[in-house]
Amino acid sequence: MVVNGSTSEAPSAVARIVVVEDNPDLAFGLRNNLEIEGYSVRVAEDGPAGLEAVRSIEPDLVILDLMLPGMDGYQVLRTLRAEGRTVPVLILTARGEEADKVLGFRMGADDYVTKPFGVLELLARVEAILRRTAGEPAVDAHQPRTFGEVVVDPAARTVHRAGEEVGLTPKEFDLLLALMGRDGAVASRVALMKEVWGHRAAVASRTVDTHIAELRKKLEAEPSDPHWILTVHKAGYRFRSD
């Protein structure tokens, strides 16, 4: 049975991840941290449910435990590859022996993380796999970027609209960069608060909303009907990348 799936449809730009993990506490933690980063997550509690989830939603990544009821992770991986599915798979397991890792890679795994693991490391590996498999070129975060009539220069920390400089506060500028840096993926209010105001900053979500409203006033042609800085219902915000 598939459990803990997201209840709302994610935008097409959001990467879909299936987590196959029978430990409910770990599964909850993985789902929570991945969704904070803007991913759409489906959790499956055993091997057969994991296969069902992959077949039904065609995810962009599978995070797969090895020790699973019903069908272990190796069997799940073998079945996926036998079906011709090329979805990247990150194995997550307490098995740390080299032989287990080699077997996983030979069966078609893309990466391997051993429990216990650091959340930041796992998120970095997830991002690296998704970027690599999407064939995305490396982006120079310091190069100017343009959308509509707006030019953003991260290095100079300036914004121009239709040739005129726009005065943004430091937090407004940082918030704009945080949104643009996600290439269309959803950013939750919590993720934006952590990135822009710092992990320990006591910032209410309405502060994010207020800054978003100011950015729209300064950068959107129609602030009440924004084209670039979009609200995603019950999820957060995203910047239109197309």
C-alpha positions, 0 to 999 in steps of 0.5 A: 500500500502506498501511504503518506502521498501528497494530497495536491498536484505539484507543478510539472517543474517539481521533481517527483520522488518515491521514498521506499522505506518501512521505518515510519519515523524515518519515512516521515522525516525524509518526506518532510525534509524533501517537501521543504526543499520543494519536491513532490514526495510519495512514500511506500512502506514495502517493496511491492508498494514501491514498485506500484508507486514507481509504475503509477507516477513515473518519478524523477528519483527513487530513494530505496531502502534495502531491508524491506518487507515483501520484497527487498530493495535489491529485488525492487531495483532488479525488477525496475531495471528488468522493466526497462525503467531508467529512473535514478535510484539512490539506495539508503540502507544500514548496510555499509559493506563494500560488497553491498555497495558494489552489488547495488551499483552493478544492479543499476543504482545511481548512488548509495547512502549509509545510515545513519546519514546527515540530512544535508548530505542526502539533500545534496546527493538528491539535487546532484542526481536530479541535475545530472540526470536532467542534463542541466548545464551548470549555472553560474550564480553570479551571471546576470539573469533576465526575465521580462524587462527585469535584469538581475545582477547577483554580483553587483546586487542590482536590479533594473527594470526597463533600464531603470534601477529598482531599489530592493532591500537586502532581504528582498534581493536575497529572497528574489535570488532564492526563488530564481535559484530553484529553476521553477521548483516550489519553495515553501515558506519554511525553506525561504525563511531558513535560506534568507533569514537564517536557520535560527531567525524567528521570522513568521511566515507572514514576513515572507508573504510581505516581502513577496508582495513588495517584490511583486509591486516592484517587478511585476507589470500586474502585481495583483496578477503576477506572471513571474513570482507565483503562489502555489496553493498550500505549498509556497512560492515559485519563480516562473522559469520559462 
